[in-house]
Amino acid sequence: MSNMIAVVLVASAVMAGMVVAEPEKKAAGDVTADPKGVLLKLIPAKIVVLTFDDTCMSHLTFVGPLLKKYGFGGTFYVTEAFTDKKMYMSWEQIKELQDMGFEIGNHSTRHGVFSNMSVEDGIKELMGLDEHCVANKVAKPTTFCWPVYAVNKGLFPTMIANGYMFARGGGERPYVPTVDCPFNAPSFTVHDGTLKKKDSFFNAVKQATPGKMSIFCFHGAPDPEHPWVNTSPAAFEECMKYLKDNNYTVIAMRDIAKYVDAAKAAKELAR
């Protein structure tokens, strides 16, 4: 009887010209859907993650202060592979960046190509940098970035066991936490070469739409020893000013955990 009453009511509403709302359906491929239940809250538009590789001295002298000026977060991925102390930070200087409020992440001890390593050697690279951080009064990292974007899935269990939440890869596309592996979060590479392509940075930023985050990989600003990934200070400041002027929320890799259940994402998507 109740079903009959419901049919009559709907028919009456249609005859009266009323609009009867249908249950909302998620379209196929809708990145706001969360079938694995990994989100802690919906990801709004305009979330940008800034990362900086290789322990460049300019991270302390220029990049960090500029981020502080704009109220931005950021992750500085450190390695012991580069030893010229005129161009690269000492552990004391790395700690200065940490004390400014920035995340210090793991970029391995020797910046090797992890896809060419055994799992055992990869673990040594990962854990060795962890140990050196702690020995130098820098917090044990909880995020990693793969040198040259070369992922070794064999390290995923060790990363999970040692409290790692996320790792940055490459891919030149936005990160979609509901489907992407948290230990190979895609990113966009930025340097003077990419910035020569009209609007390349701005177009990548604009891909930070609901359900997606735009993660960026910078190196030094400047990076004199590696000119192929150098970003001029003027170009870097222009990028940061664009983010500020257009009201982007700019965070560190560790801050993704405000939106994503890292443990659940690792369990469901780290394959």
N, C-alpha and C positions, 0 to 999 in steps of 0.2 A: 504493500500500500504506500509506503514512504517513497519508493521510487516513482510511482505514478504521480504523487503530489509534486515531486521535484520536476518531472517532465512538464506538468501543467504550469508550474510557476515560471519555468524557463520560456515556454511557449507564450505565456501571457506577457512576459517582459519583452520578447521579440516583437509581438504584435503592438506593444505600446511604444515601440521605437527605442527601447532602452538597449544599451550596449552591455552584453554579458562578457566579462573578462574571462579569458582562458588561462589556465595555469602557465606560468612562465616556463619556456623550454630553452635549454642551452643548445645553441647551434653546434653542429659538428665542427670541431677544431676551435671552439671558444676557449681562449686561454684563461678566462676567469673561472672556468669549471675546475673543480678540485677533486677528481675521482679517487685519489690516493689519500686525501685528507691531510696534506702536508702543510697547509697554510694556517698560520695563527690568526691572521686577519687578511682581508682583501688588500691587494697591492694597488695603490692608486697610481694615477698617471704621474709622470715627472719625478721618478726615483732614479737617481744616477749614482753609480758607485765609482769612485776614483781610486786607482791603484798605480803604484810607481815602483819600477823594478831596478835592482842592481846596486843599491846603496850609494847612489851618486851624491857627491858633496852638495850639489845644488838643491837636493831635497831639503837639507837643513838650512842653507843660506837664503834660498829664494822661494821654493815651492811651499814649504811648511808655513812660513810667515804669510804668504799670500792666501793660503787656505784659511788661516786663522782670521785674516782680515775680513774674509767673506763669510765666516762662520761655517765652513765646510768641514766634513770629515774626510778621511783618506787613509789608505793602507800603504805602508812602505815595506816592500818585500826585500829583505836583506840577504846577502850572501857574502862569504869570505873569499870568493874567487878573484876579486880585484883588489890589488894591494897598494896601489899608488895613493898615498894618503893626501896628496894634493887634490886628487879628483874623487876620492871615495872616503866615506865616513869611517871613523874609528868606532869601537864599541861605546866609548864615552859619548860620542856625538849621536850615535843611534839612540842611546838612552835619553839624550836631550829631546829628540823628536818624540819619544814616548812620553816624556814629562810635559810636552806641549799638548798632550791629549790624543795623539795619533796612534793608530794601531801599527804594531810592528809584526809583519808576517814572515813566514819561512819561504826562502827562495833557494834552499839547499846550501850545503857547505861549498861545493865546487862548481855549481852551475852546469852540471852535466846533463846529457840528453837521457832522460829517464826511460824512454821507450827502447833504448839500446842497452839498458842495464838489467842485470838480474834483480829479482825482488830483494834479495839479501843486500846487494850493493845500494839499491834505492833506499832501503830502510836506514842504512848507515848514513846516507846523505841527509835524509829527513831528520833522523834523531840526533845526528851530530850537531846540526844547527840549533835544534831545541836545547841541547845541553849547553852550548856556548851562549845562548841567550840568557839562560838562567844563571850561568856563572858570571855574567856581566850585568846582573841586576836588571835585565830586560824580561818582561813577562813571557812565559812560555807561549809560543804562538798557537792560535786556534784556526788559522787559515793558511793556505799554501798557494803558491803559484808555480806552475810547471815551467821550467826553463824551456825556451823556444816552443812552448805549447805542447811538448811531447809527453803525453799522458801514459802512465803505466798502471793499468787497472789492478795489477797484483798488489799494489800498495794500499788499496782501499781498506782492507781489514785492519791494517796497522794504523791507518789514519783514524778510523773509527775508534779503535781501542785506546788511542792516545789523545782523544778529545778534540780532534779536528772536526770542524763544522762544514767548511766549504773550501774548495780549491778552484782557482781561476785557470781556464784554458784560453783558447783562441776562438776562431770561428767567424768573426766579423758579423755577428748578429746579436740581438738582445737575449738576455737570460729569461727563460720562462720557468719559474720554480716548480710549477705543477707537473712538468714533464721532463725537464733537464736534470741530468745527474749533478748533484751538488758538488762532486769532486771533479767536475769538468765544466764549470759554469762558463758559458761563452762570453767573449769580450770583443771590443773594437780596439784595434791598434791605432795609436795616434803619434805622429811625429811630423817633422817638416815636410817629408815626402807625401804623406797622406793629406796633409793640410793644403797642398798645392792643388788638389782636386777640389773644384768649386763646391763649397758647402758640405764637404764630406763629414766634418765633425758635427755640424748642425743637423744634418739629416740623420746621423746616428743617434744624436740626443733625442730627436723627435720620435724615435721608435720606443721611447719609454712611455708606453701607453698602459692603460689598466691591465694588470696581470703580467706585465713585463718590466724588467729593469735594464737600463743601458749601463754596462760595466766598461770602463775604459782602462787601457794599459798604456801608460806613459813610461818613458825612461827619464833621462836627465833633461833639465831645462836650465842650462844646456847640458849636453853629454859629450864632452870633447873627445873622449877616447873611442866612442862609437857613433860617428857622425850619421850612420844610416838609420839610427833611431833618435837622433837629436831633435829636440824641440826648442826653438829660440824662446827666450824669456818673453819677448813681445807677443809671439804667437800664443804661448801658453796663457798669458794674462788675458788675451782676447777671448780665449775659450772660457776661462773662468768668469769673466765679466758677462758673457752671454748667459751662462748658467744662473748667475745672480740676478741679472736684469729680467730674466724670464721665469723666475720663481721656481727653480728646480730644487728639490730636496736632495742634498749631496751627502752621501754617507760612506763609511768604510765597509769592507767586506764583512767584518764581524757583525755589523748592524743589520745585515740581511736576516739575522736570527730574530729580529723584532717582528718579522713578517712570516718567517718560515720555521717550522719545527725541524731543526737540523737533524735530530736523531731519527725522526720518522722519514725524512727525505732520504737519509742515508740508507735506511732499511728498505724503502720502497723503490728507490730510483738509482742507487749506486751500483750499476751493473756495467 
